[in-house]
Amino acid sequence: MSLFDRLIVTTLPLVPKFIVGKVASRYVAGESLDDAVETVKRLNGEGALCTLDVLGEEVDDRALAQKAVDQYLQVLGAIVENDLNCNISAKPTQFGLEIDESLCRDHYETLASAAAKEDCFVRLDMEDRTTTDATLRIYRQLHESLGLIEGETQKDGSRHRARVGPVFQAYMRRTLNDIADLPAEGANVRLCKGIYIEPIAHAWKGFETVRLNFVQALRKLLEQGTYVGIATHDEYLMCAAVGLLDELQVPKDRYEFQMLLGVEPQLRRVLIDGGHRLRVYVPYGKDWYLYSMRRLRENPKVAGHVARALLSGN
């Protein structure tokens, strides 16, 4: 990280909100569902799959948790109405996990049941370590109660596709053990590095260490036949993933790459042109500020590029 980029990250809390808003336009589809639909249409036209996320988290009011579910049901309706190649991602704390775990599970079941009727998949996003056990419990309960969608027999012998799936974070020390506990058939996960600040007792800290654990986790997932969303913007990890996919002869319909809206569009194009499925995470909503700040802290080089552009008037 250059000194300039480090300075930008350090001073981010002092940056005026209207400037962060300029940055947010890179990472966020807009404030309205119509904005998000138009973004997904454009990305679908470029050959990318999508997942829609209504921004918001850490809800501590039951009415707000219900409002989030209602918003996602509207998202589902828009996906169907516009024939979008898109699924759904939602955070457990947005559905009331910090209020009551059973309430959160019921909200996910409402959404996932409606989505299943439209052959639409629901991703349970992973948040910080305090939510991991509950999120995985809810996932396993939903996986069992909702059942699986039967389809063609895959190369690994599986015949079913999941209706819901969790996220694993490669920087967490527990991830390899959590992978071992996945359902034997029909599991579908997203694997990413992870962005929450966690203590060293729970998370690997070294950059190369996290990369190593990412590759180890990916190998384990692929070898046990899990469908994997390989979520990374790290070219090294993309190369390692392509090598593993080739080594293990994984069919192209058994995995996908995933990237955030606004990050590395050129690499996104390279993967699509290489014949890989590529899904773009498309967030939208009024709670764009915290999301954008997190993205900038995660990727200081982008923060530096944006700051230089603003300073130069471009």
Buried (B, 14 or more C-beta within 10 A) or exposed (E): EEEEBEBBBEEBEEBEEEEBEEBBEBBBBBBEBEBBBBBBBEBBEEBBBBBBBBBBBEBEEEEEBBBBBEBBBEBBEBBBEEEBBBBBBBBBBBBBBBBEBEBBBBBBBBBBBBBBEEEBBBBBBBBBBEBBEBBBEBBBBBBEEBEBBEEEEBEBEBEBBBBBBBBBBBBBBBBBEBBEEBBEBBBBBBBBBBBBEBEEEEBBEEEEEBBBBBBBBBBBBBEEBBBBBBBBBBEEBBEBBBEBBEEEEBEEEBBBBBBBBBBBBEBBBBBBEEEBBBBBBBBBBEBBBEBBBBBBBBBBEBBBBBBEEEEEEE
